[in-house]
């Protein structure tokens, strides 16, 4: 299927073609017709599936239909999203897909002075992309009215919950007109998010693509066992490979991200960090430097990285394994996009082995182990077994030794062929 077959208007098709888009992704193919019909939508789609265009494109088309109000006096569509980075990228998408339309959009978020945002609101806009805190603040100051809203999009609902924004989301919903079209997107559907969806959606159509337990087939995944104290050395060793043009490194904490950056600089690797304690300008500068190639390594926490969309990102490195298995899928999904191949390295120390088990259970596969790197764990989990004729083999303790063919086959499968 092509975008032309989705009954999109010529100005949008022209803009999509200019962006190099000809065929919709599965979530776009399913969602766009539903939204164009004015129906509510419940979309379960993870990052990297193309869901921004799945709602931005039909919203632009719906708002461009006659009679068109070119006065831009009232906000007709609101997209609520958890992070500043994601809000900016959604705004960029509206700008790209709607460049031939007479619709105005604005992105607002906290962490910066509100003056420029208020001035733009006074000038009039049709589409507002916002983070919860700044939105409620400007509503309370009477700078924003949602009384004429036609379309409401709640994006990354599960991340809203993770970041503690769910109460702000509910406050926002309470200020919306009862009669509206609602589009609800979430990568996962924990009970509280499902309950929220049931509350705000009316007879929604459901679209579910790329389940959270799946990972892109073209992503080459690897586990590297290493002592916690040696992780920084292993990271520096990997990044000495100049063929790694861009690597996104994930840490569990903000402090950890800053420490990784300092350690990399000591090893001659330029890197910058993004996390919640960084100012908006610092975060955007680091992201731009990463996109343009000024730096080849970006170190991020999960919350700050949500919404990062980098073309040709070859490597994701999990410096710390996430405690929530679904987060692993989101992380490695930053690479291997748009049909491109990608590589994901994950460091695992002794304390993280339970996290690894949970991840492998979720994705339904064993991640190959890389052996032979310069920093193996002090307790490598390998033991020697005495065999007749004084022969020695190195074997994993969880592999059962036996002379029968079945167990030999089992042992051989358990030993990964990957070598550093």
Secondary structure, DSSP 8 states (H G I E B T S, - for coil): --GGGGT--HHHHHHHHHTT--S--HHHHHHHHHHHTT--EEEE--TTS-HHHHHHHHHHHHHHSSS--TT--S--EEEE-S-HHHHHHHHHHHHHHTTTSS--EEEE-SSS-SHHHHHHHHH--SEEEE-HHHHHHHHHTTS---TT--EEEE-SHHHHHHTT-HHHHHHHHHTS-SS-EEEEEESS--HHHHHHHHHH-SS-EEEE-S-TT---TTEEEEEEE--GGGHHHHHHHHHT-TT---EEEE-SSHHHHHHHHHHHHHTT--EEEE-TTS-HHHHHHHHHHHHHTS-SEEEE-HHHHTT---TT--EEEESS--SSHHHHHHHHTTSS-TT--EEEEEEE-GGGHHHHHHHHHHHTS---B-B--S---SS-SEEEEE-GGG-EEEEETTS---SSHHHHHHHHHHS---B-
